[in-house]
Amino acid sequence: MRAVSVLGVSLVALFLAHPALAGIEVLSQQRRVAVDIEVSEALYASCIPLLDPLCQPDEVTTTNFSDSETAPDTSPFVETANDPAFPSTWASQDSLLGANRLRASGSHVAASSFWQSGGFPITFHSESHAAESSVVVDFSLAETTPYRLDGNVATSGGFTSSSSAWIRLSGPGGVVAEVQVDTDPNCTDPGCFTVGPEPLGATGTLAAGSYTLEAIASGNASGLHSTSGSFGGGMGGAFDVELLVGAAVLPGLGPPGLALLSLALGAGGVQRLRGV
């Protein structure tokens, strides 16, 4: 155990003396929140659709409402997208890109409706709502580096709405770690309306190379009209993720983790330490 502890101290010194081992170089980033709402109104003045299957609207008007915010650079991004005409639909995000830490939390909610006017002529009002909070960061590591990835995802929806949320870390060898949840479009019972939260946890080392961290929550909701009535759709989704690398990981590794790290770094790192 004493040998492992000495090795742990040596590795800490190695990382402090060689910051390239611990740093993230952001190659590109796409962080965005967005909502898109389409409202359609169909006027039936010459026939009644529920009585005549071939009935076509005499007039249809469609209006779009949207809002979006995009991170222009690697600065902290704290934004919410929503259109004042539909305050119940929104997408938000709080994300930070650092030298040893990538952190992001995002969520979205949407609620749509369908209704018809009474009497005749008849107006059918329908809405389709979409919302998304997304983070895609491409980064590189100059040398083999320890990492810790923690997060969780959750969604809600079903019937006339759907939502997905996922976190994925991928690199030169493919997917390193991931978690994803999706709502069931056939769900009509409140018991299956919410999926998650599902956790994600992974630790180890990442070889030198380029990586991509994705964290996305996206969904849509629409109203539905049938002979049994009119229904509104609602959905939501969220993610929370933190990736720590290099020096940010070392304090939490403990002796077993440091021993594992020494095997990954190999003799080359120890030899470099001797020359410090």
C-alpha positions in Angstrom: 0.0 0.0 0.0 3.0 2.3 0.8 4.3 1.8 -2.7 0.9 2.6 -4.3 0.7 5.8 -2.2 4.2 6.9 -3.3 3.2 6.2 -6.9 0.1 8.3 -6.3 2.2 11.3 -5.1 4.5 10.8 -8.1 1.6 10.8 -10.6 0.2 14.0 -9.1 3.6 15.6 -9.5 3.7 14.3 -13.1 0.4 15.9 -14.0 1.3 19.2 -12.3 4.6 19.3 -14.1 3.1 18.4 -17.5 -0.2 20.2 -17.9 -0.6 18.9 -21.4 -1.4 15.6 -19.9 -4.4 17.0 -18.1 -5.9 19.5 -20.5 -8.8 19.5 -22.9 -8.4 21.3 -26.2 -11.8 22.1 -27.6 -11.8 21.6 -31.4 -15.4 22.7 -32.0 -18.6 23.2 -30.1 -22.3 23.4 -30.9 -24.5 24.3 -28.0 -28.1 25.3 -28.7 -31.6 25.7 -27.3 -34.6 26.0 -29.7 -38.3 25.8 -29.9 -40.5 25.6 -33.0 -44.2 25.8 -33.0 -46.6 25.4 -36.0 -50.2 26.4 -35.6 -52.8 25.4 -38.2 -56.4 26.5 -38.5 -58.7 24.8 -40.9 -62.1 26.4 -41.8 -64.9 24.0 -42.9 -67.8 26.1 -44.3 -69.3 23.8 -46.9 -69.2 20.4 -45.2 -68.8 18.7 -41.8 -65.7 16.5 -41.6 -67.0 14.2 -38.9 -70.1 13.4 -41.1 -68.3 13.4 -44.5 -65.0 11.5 -44.8 -64.3 13.2 -48.1 -64.8 16.7 -46.6 -62.0 19.1 -47.3 -61.4 22.5 -45.6 -62.3 25.6 -47.5 -59.4 27.5 -46.0 -56.2 26.6 -44.1 -53.9 29.1 -42.5 -50.6 28.1 -40.9 -48.4 30.2 -38.6 -45.0 29.5 -37.3 -43.5 30.6 -34.0 -39.9 29.9 -33.1 -37.0 31.0 -31.0 -33.4 29.8 -30.6 -30.1 30.7 -29.0 -26.7 29.4 -29.9 -23.4 29.6 -28.1 -21.0 31.8 -30.2 -17.8 30.6 -28.6 -16.5 28.5 -25.7 -17.7 31.0 -23.0 -20.3 29.8 -20.4 -23.7 29.4 -22.1 -26.8 30.0 -20.0 -29.9 30.6 -22.2 -33.6 29.8 -22.6 -35.6 29.7 -25.8 -39.3 30.3 -25.9 -41.9 32.3 -27.8 -44.0 34.7 -25.7 -47.1 33.4 -27.5 -46.6 29.9 -26.0 -44.9 30.2 -22.6 -45.6 26.6 -21.8 -43.1 25.4 -24.4 -39.4 26.2 -23.8 -35.9 24.8 -23.8 -33.0 25.8 -21.5 -29.3 25.1 -21.0 -26.5 25.9 -18.6 -23.1 24.7 -19.9 -19.4 25.3 -19.2 -16.3 24.3 -21.2 -13.2 24.3 -19.1 -9.6 23.0 -19.4 -10.3 20.0 -17.2 -14.1 20.0 -17.1 -17.1 19.9 -19.4 -20.4 20.4 -17.6 -23.9 20.8 -19.0 -27.5 20.6 -17.9 -30.4 21.1 -20.3 -34.1 20.6 -20.4 -37.2 21.2 -22.5 -41.0 21.1 -22.0 -43.8 21.4 -24.6 -47.5 21.4 -24.4 -49.8 21.4 -27.4 -53.5 21.5 -28.0 -56.3 20.7 -30.4 -59.7 22.3 -30.3 -62.7 23.0 -32.6 -65.1 25.8 -32.6 -68.8 25.2 -31.9 -71.5 25.7 -34.4 -71.1 26.0 -38.1 -68.8 26.9 -40.0 -66.3 24.8 -38.0 -62.7 25.8 -37.3 -60.2 23.1 -36.4 -57.2 24.5 -34.4 -54.2 22.2 -34.2 -50.6 22.7 -32.9 -47.3 20.9 -33.3 -44.6 21.9 -30.8 -40.9 20.9 -30.9 -38.1 21.8 -28.4 -34.5 20.8 -28.0 -31.5 21.5 -25.8 -28.3 20.2 -27.3 -24.5 20.1 -26.6 -22.0 18.6 -29.0 -18.3 19.2 -28.1 -15.4 17.9 -30.1 -12.1 17.9 -28.1 -8.7 16.4 -28.2 -6.3 15.0 -25.5 -2.6 15.2 -26.1 -1.7 12.2 -24.0 -3.3 9.4 -22.1 -5.4 11.0 -19.4 -7.7 9.8 -16.6 -11.3 10.7 -16.7 -14.6 10.5 -14.8 -18.0 10.9 -16.5 -21.2 11.3 -14.5 -24.7 12.2 -15.6 -28.4 11.3 -15.9 -31.2 11.6 -18.4 -35.0 11.6 -18.2 -38.0 12.0 -20.5 -41.7 12.2 -20.3 -44.4 11.9 -23.0 -46.5 9.4 -24.9 -49.6 9.0 -27.1 -49.5 12.3 -29.0 -45.9 13.3 -28.0 -42.4 11.9 -27.9 -39.1 12.7 -26.3 -35.6 11.4 -26.2 -32.6 12.3 -24.1 -29.1 10.9 -24.3 -25.4 11.4 -23.2 -22.7 9.8 -25.3 -18.9 10.0 -25.1 -17.1 8.6 -28.2 -13.5 8.6 -29.4 -11.0 6.8 -31.7 -12.2 3.4 -30.6 -15.9 4.1 -30.8 -18.4 4.7 -27.9 -16.7 5.0 -24.5 -19.9 5.4 -22.5 -23.5 6.3 -23.2 -27.1 6.3 -21.8 -30.3 7.0 -23.6 -34.0 7.1 -22.7 -37.0 7.4 -25.0 -40.7 7.7 -24.4 -43.1 5.1 -25.7 -45.4 6.5 -28.4 -48.0 3.9 -27.5 -48.1 4.9 -23.9 -51.6 6.0 -22.8 -51.3 5.3 -19.1 -49.7 7.7 -16.7 -47.6 4.9 -15.3 -45.4 4.8 -18.5 -45.5 8.5 -19.2 -42.1 9.2 -17.4 -38.9 7.3 -18.3 -35.9 7.8 -16.0 -33.9 9.3 -14.6 -31.3 6.9 -15.8 -27.8 7.4 -14.5 -24.4 7.3 -16.3 -21.1 6.7 -14.6 -17.7 5.8 -16.0 -14.1 6.2 -15.0 -10.8 5.2 -16.4 -8.3 6.6 -18.9 -8.7 8.1 -22.3 -5.9 7.5 -24.9 -4.5 10.5 -26.8 -6.8 11.5 -29.6 -10.1 13.2 -30.6 -13.3 12.7 -28.7 -16.9 13.9 -28.9 -19.2 14.5 -25.9 -22.9 14.7 -26.8 -25.8 15.6 -24.4 -29.2 16.1 -26.1 -32.8 16.3 -25.0 -35.3 16.7 -27.9 -39.0 16.1 -28.4 -42.2 17.1 -30.0 -45.9 17.2 -29.1 -49.0 17.6 -31.1 -52.8 17.8 -30.6 -55.1 15.0 -31.8 -58.7 15.0 -32.9 -60.8 11.9 -33.2 -64.5 10.9 -32.9 -63.9 10.3 -29.2 -62.7 13.8 -28.5 -59.8 16.2 -28.8 -56.5 15.8 -26.9 -53.5 17.9 -26.2 -50.0 16.5 -26.1 -47.3 17.2 -23.5 -43.7 16.1 -23.2 -40.4 17.0 -21.6 -36.8 15.9 -21.3 -33.6 16.6 -19.4 -29.9 15.8 -19.2 -27.2 16.6 -16.7 -23.6 15.7 -17.4 -20.1 16.4 -16.1 -16.8 15.1 -17.7 -13.6 15.6 -15.6 -10.2 14.8 -17.0 -6.6 14.9 -15.8 -5.8 16.8 -12.7 -9.5 17.4 -11.9 -9.9 13.6 -11.5 -6.8 12.8 -9.3 -8.1 13.9 -5.9 -11.0 11.5 -6.2 -9.2 8.5 -7.6 -7.8 7.1 -4.3 -4.9 4.5 -4.2 -6.7 1.8 -6.4 -7.5 4.3 -9.1 -4.0 5.7 -9.0 -2.6 2.2 -9.4 -4.8 1.6 -12.4 -3.7 4.9 -13.8 0.0 4.0 -13.5 -0.6 0.9 -15.6 -2.3 3.0 -18.3 0.4 5.6 -18.4 3.2 3.0 -18.4 6.9 3.3 -17.8 7.3 6.3 -20.1 5.5 8.5 -17.7 7.7 7.4 -14.8 10.8 7.9 -16.8 9.7 11.5 -17.6 9.0 12.1 -13.9 12.6 11.2 -13.1 13.8 13.9 -15.5 11.7 16.6 -13.9 
